[in-house]
Amino acid sequence: MSLLRDMKLLHSLRTHKKFAGYLLVILFAGYFISVTFFHHTHLVNGVNIVHSHPYKSHSGDIPINHNHSEKGFLLIQFISNFIAIVLLTYSGATIFRNILNLCILNKKRSRILNFCLISSNRPRAPNS
C-alpha cells in the first residue's frame, strides 16, 4: 500500500512540475511580447518614464494617448523594483551556493558544471 501511495505522489509531483514549466513558458512569452511590442514613454514633470504594458495605441487612424495616475506610476515602479530585487537575490544566492559547494565543500552536485573561481576540479594531464 505504501509503494502505491509513493507512486501516486511521484506522479502528482511530476504533473505539477510539468504544469509549472508550461506556466513559466507562457508567462515568459507574455512578458517578452509586452516588452517588445508595447513599450512607450510618458513625460511627467519633466521626467521621461519608460515602461511597457498592452494598450490600444490607435483607434482606426487616430492615435490614442493614454495616461496613468500618480498611484499607477508608483505601482509600476514598485512592481519593477520588486521583480529586480527578487531576481538579483535569487541569482546571488544561487551563485554563492554553487561556489560554496564547488570550491569550499568540494561537492560535485551543482548546477554550474566544472566551474570554480578558486581552483579547477578537473584532473591534470600527466607530467612529461
Rosetta blueprint (number, residue, H / E / L):
1 M L
2 S H
3 L H
4 L H
5 R H
6 D H
7 M H
8 K H
9 L H
10 L H
11 H H
12 S H
13 L H
14 R H
15 T H
16 H H
17 K H
18 K H
19 F H
20 A H
21 G H
22 Y H
23 L H
24 L H
25 V H
26 I H
27 L H
28 F H
29 A H
30 G H
31 Y H
32 F H
33 I H
34 S H
35 V H
36 T H
37 F H
38 F L
39 H E
40 H E
41 T E
42 H E
43 L E
44 V E
45 N L
46 G L
47 V E
48 N E
49 I E
50 V E
51 H E
52 S E
53 H L
54 P L
55 Y L
56 K L
57 S L
58 H E
59 S E
60 G L
61 D L
62 I E
63 P E
64 I L
65 N L
66 H L
67 N L
68 H L
69 S L
70 E H
71 K H
72 G H
73 F H
74 L H
75 L H
76 I H
77 Q H
78 F H
79 I H
80 S H
81 N H
82 F H
83 I H
84 A H
85 I H
86 V H
87 L H
88 L H
89 T H
90 Y H
91 S H
92 G H
93 A H
94 T H
95 I H
96 F H
97 R H
98 N H
99 I H
100 L H
101 N H
102 L H
103 C H
104 I H
105 L L
106 N L
107 K L
108 K L
109 R L
110 S L
111 R L
112 I L
113 L L
114 N L
115 F L
116 C L
117 L L
118 I L
119 S L
120 S L
121 N L
122 R L
123 P L
124 R L
125 A L
126 P L
127 N L
128 S L
